[in-house]
């Protein structure tokens, strides 16, 4: 028989308002235990103790009180602008407590649909949609810092374009066509991935060069299929080349291209969860996938949710919805 809970009678006797306050306190405690901070004020003190001025970029501002949530306000010594510690981040003007954001980020890590995230976090669909794009804004350009080294695999994968101007709703053409969006995918032997939108239809040398140029270290071995556009990467990047004819009946091809073929398969399964996504947002979703891929690789050293929370608090990024 389980141990009697000494708090059961106490909780049962609380009024609705008292229970709500207790629940908020418990959420803050749980959030503090999981990610190190329980409120926006604690997060600002931990990760943005000396924020730069969003106007002129200067640091060393004067303290100028606090917001209702306890977040420090500042006044710039140089230009006189007033701001708070979260100005210029995706949590600027945030009206929900930090535990709600942490719960939302945990759901985003598992690519939960917006409808489900909205219900679980107690917000509207519109708010959950905006929160998702706020988080995506923090990883914009994240892949620009990735350089693949040593042995690198590269390939392309394709998805249907849902833009009405690209033939959506019309009869689909078989095989590759301008109705499909091309994604150039690469991964190196150190398990660092890159995924970049590469236009419509079969890629040209110029588009592949634009997508992957500068992302592969000189002298690396590039393993690829016989796509002619890859020759531009080999030539311009000073790479060694190992090319295989794409043949699913060739065991050598399957073995040598397994790394990038698996990545293409995982990427497609990930994108299928966002049916109806605007093609204009595709690169943002790819950046998020690559970011999470690398976060999950280090999960034995750092809790993934805590790492993402730290990232969005320290990233200078904003998002404004149109509605």
C-alpha positions in Angstrom: 0.0 0.0 0.0 1.4 3.4 -0.9 2.4 6.0 1.6 -0.3 8.5 2.5 0.1 11.9 0.9 0.2 14.5 3.7 -0.7 17.3 1.2 -3.9 15.7 -0.2 -6.2 17.2 2.4 -4.4 20.6 2.3 -4.7 20.9 -1.5 -8.4 19.7 -1.4 -9.2 22.6 1.0 -7.7 25.3 -1.2 -10.0 27.8 -3.1 -9.7 28.0 -6.8 -7.5 31.1 -6.6 -5.3 29.6 -4.0 -4.9 26.4 -6.0 -3.9 28.5 -9.1 -1.2 30.2 -7.0 0.0 26.9 -5.8 0.1 25.5 -9.3 2.2 28.5 -10.5 4.6 28.0 -7.6 5.0 24.3 -8.4 5.5 25.0 -12.1 8.3 27.5 -11.2 9.9 25.0 -8.9 9.8 22.2 -11.6 11.1 24.6 -14.2 14.0 25.7 -11.9 14.9 22.0 -11.3 14.8 21.2 -15.0 16.5 24.2 -16.7 18.1 26.1 -13.9 15.8 29.1 -13.8 12.1 29.3 -12.9 11.0 32.9 -13.8 11.8 35.4 -16.5 13.6 37.5 -13.9 15.9 34.7 -13.0 16.5 33.9 -16.6 17.4 37.5 -17.3 19.8 37.6 -14.4 21.5 34.4 -15.4 21.8 34.8 -19.1 21.6 38.6 -19.8 23.2 40.3 -16.8 24.7 43.1 -18.9 22.6 43.4 -22.1 23.7 45.7 -24.9 21.6 48.6 -26.0 19.3 47.6 -28.9 19.8 51.1 -30.3 23.5 51.8 -30.4 24.9 48.5 -29.1 26.7 49.9 -26.1 27.0 48.0 -22.8 27.2 49.2 -19.2 23.8 50.8 -19.1 22.3 52.2 -15.9 19.7 50.2 -14.0 16.2 51.8 -14.4 13.9 49.7 -12.3 12.1 46.5 -13.2 9.1 45.3 -15.2 6.0 43.8 -13.6 7.6 40.3 -14.0 10.8 41.4 -12.2 12.9 41.7 -15.3 15.5 44.5 -14.9 15.1 47.7 -16.9 18.0 49.7 -18.2 18.9 53.1 -19.6 21.7 53.4 -22.1 24.6 55.7 -21.0 25.3 56.7 -24.7 22.0 57.2 -26.4 19.5 57.3 -23.5 17.3 54.6 -24.8 15.3 52.6 -22.2 15.0 48.8 -22.5 14.9 45.7 -20.4 17.1 42.6 -20.3 14.9 40.7 -22.7 14.6 43.4 -25.3 15.8 42.1 -28.7 15.0 38.5 -27.8 12.0 36.4 -28.8 10.8 36.7 -25.2 10.4 40.5 -25.5 6.9 41.5 -24.5 6.3 38.0 -23.2 3.1 37.8 -21.1 3.2 34.2 -20.2 5.4 32.8 -17.4 8.7 31.0 -18.2 7.4 27.5 -17.3 4.8 27.8 -20.1 7.6 28.6 -22.6 9.7 25.7 -21.3 6.8 23.3 -21.8 6.3 24.7 -25.3 10.0 24.2 -26.1 9.9 20.7 -24.9 6.9 20.0 -27.2 8.7 21.7 -30.1 11.8 19.5 -29.6 9.5 16.5 -30.4 7.9 18.4 -33.4 4.4 18.3 -31.9 1.6 19.9 -34.0 0.6 23.5 -33.2 -2.9 22.4 -32.2 -1.5 20.0 -29.6 1.1 22.4 -28.3 -1.6 25.1 -27.9 -3.8 22.8 -25.8 -1.0 21.5 -23.6 0.3 25.0 -22.9 -3.1 26.7 -22.4 -2.7 29.2 -25.2 -4.6 29.9 -28.4 -3.6 28.4 -31.8 -2.5 31.8 -33.0 -0.2 32.2 -30.0 1.3 28.8 -30.4 1.9 29.5 -34.1 3.7 32.7 -33.2 5.7 31.1 -30.5 6.9 28.4 -32.9 8.1 31.0 -35.4 9.7 33.0 -32.6 11.8 30.0 -31.7 12.5 29.3 -35.3 13.8 32.9 -35.6 16.6 32.1 -33.1 18.2 29.5 -35.4 18.0 31.6 -38.6 21.4 31.3 -40.2 22.5 28.6 -37.8 23.9 26.4 -40.6 26.1 29.2 -41.9 28.5 28.4 -39.1 28.8 24.7 -39.9 31.8 23.5 -41.9 31.9 19.8 -43.0 35.3 18.1 -42.8 37.2 15.0 -43.8 34.7 12.7 -45.4 31.5 14.3 -46.6 28.4 12.8 -48.3 26.1 15.0 -50.4 22.8 14.3 -52.2 19.4 15.9 -53.0 15.9 15.1 -51.8 12.6 16.5 -53.1 9.3 17.5 -51.7 6.1 18.8 -53.3 5.7 22.5 -53.3 2.5 23.5 -51.6 2.5 27.0 -53.2 -0.6 27.5 -55.4 1.5 29.4 -57.9 3.7 26.2 -58.5 0.9 24.0 -59.6 -0.5 22.8 -56.3 -4.0 21.4 -56.9 -3.2 20.4 -60.5 -2.2 17.0 -61.7 1.2 16.1 -60.4 3.9 15.4 -62.9 5.8 12.1 -62.6 9.5 12.3 -61.6 11.4 15.5 -61.1 9.7 18.7 -62.2 9.4 22.3 -61.4 6.6 21.4 -59.1 9.1 19.9 -56.6 11.3 21.8 -54.2 14.9 20.5 -54.1 16.8 20.3 -50.7 20.5 19.9 -50.9 21.6 17.6 -48.0 25.1 16.8 -46.7 26.6 15.2 -43.7 30.2 14.5 -42.7 31.9 11.6 -40.9 31.6 13.6 -37.6 27.7 13.5 -37.9 27.4 17.2 -38.7 24.5 17.7 -41.1 23.5 20.5 -43.5 20.2 20.9 -45.3 19.6 23.9 -47.6 16.7 24.7 -50.0 18.0 24.6 -53.5 15.2 25.9 -55.7 12.7 24.0 -57.9 13.4 20.9 -59.9 16.8 19.3 -60.8 19.6 21.6 -59.4 22.1 23.4 -61.5 25.7 23.8 -60.7 25.1 27.4 -59.8 22.4 26.5 -57.3 24.4 23.7 -55.7 27.4 26.0 -55.4 25.2 28.7 -53.8 23.7 26.2 -51.4 26.9 24.3 -50.4 29.7 26.7 -51.3 31.9 27.4 -48.3 30.2 24.7 -46.2 32.8 22.0 -47.0 36.4 22.3 -45.9 39.0 22.2 -48.7 40.6 18.8 -49.2 37.7 16.8 -47.9 36.5 13.6 -49.7 33.1 14.1 -51.3 31.1 11.0 -51.7 28.2 11.6 -54.1 26.1 10.2 -57.0 26.8 11.1 -60.6 24.8 14.3 -60.4 26.8 16.7 -62.7 26.1 19.7 -60.5 28.3 18.2 -57.8 31.3 18.6 -60.0 31.2 22.4 -59.3 31.7 21.7 -55.6 34.6 19.4 -56.3 36.3 21.8 -58.6 35.7 25.0 -56.6 36.4 23.6 -53.2 39.5 21.6 -54.1 37.8 18.4 -52.9 38.5 14.7 -53.7 35.7 13.0 -55.4 34.1 9.5 -55.1 31.1 9.2 -57.4 28.6 6.3 -57.7 25.8 5.7 -60.1 22.5 5.9 -58.3 21.3 2.2 -58.5 19.3 0.7 -55.6 20.4 -2.7 -56.8 24.0 -1.9 -56.5 25.2 -2.9 -53.0 28.3 -0.7 -53.2 26.2 2.3 -53.9 23.9 1.5 -51.1 26.7 1.0 -48.6 28.8 4.1 -49.6 25.7 6.4 -49.8 24.0 5.0 -46.7 24.9 8.0 -44.4 23.3 10.7 -46.6 20.4 8.5 -47.8 19.5 7.9 -44.1 19.6 11.6 -43.4 17.3 12.3 -46.4 14.8 9.8 -45.1 14.9 11.2 -41.6 14.5 14.7 -43.0 11.4 13.8 -45.1 9.7 12.1 -42.1 10.3 15.3 -40.1 8.8 17.5 -42.8 5.8 15.3 -43.3 4.7 16.4 -39.8 4.2 20.0 -41.1 1.8 19.4 -44.0 0.6 22.7 -45.4 3.7 24.6 -44.3 4.4 27.7 -46.4 7.4 27.0 -48.7 8.7 30.4 -47.6 9.3 28.9 -44.1 11.0 25.7 -45.3 14.5 26.9 -44.7 13.6 27.9 -41.1 12.3 24.4 -40.5 15.4 22.9 -41.9 17.6 25.1 -39.7 15.6 23.9 -36.7 16.0 20.3 -37.7 19.8 20.7 -38.0 20.0 22.6 -34.7 18.0 19.8 -32.9 20.1 17.2 -34.6 23.3 18.6 -33.0 21.6 19.3 -29.7 20.5 15.7 -29.4 24.0 14.5 -30.1 25.1 16.1 -26.9 22.2 15.1 -24.7 24.4 12.9 -22.5 26.3 16.1 -21.5 23.5 18.7 -21.4 19.8 18.4 -21.0 18.3 19.2 -24.5 15.4 21.4 -23.2 17.8 23.4 -20.9 20.1 23.9 -23.8 17.4 25.2 -26.1 16.1 27.5 -23.4 19.6 29.0 -22.9 19.9 29.4 -26.6 16.7 31.4 -27.1 17.5 33.6 -24.1 20.9 34.5 -25.4 20.1 34.8 -29.1 19.4 38.3 -30.5 16.4 37.5 -32.6 12.9 38.8 -33.0 9.7 37.8 -34.9 6.6 39.7 -35.6 3.5 38.1 -37.0 1.5 39.7 -39.7 -1.8 39.3 -37.9 
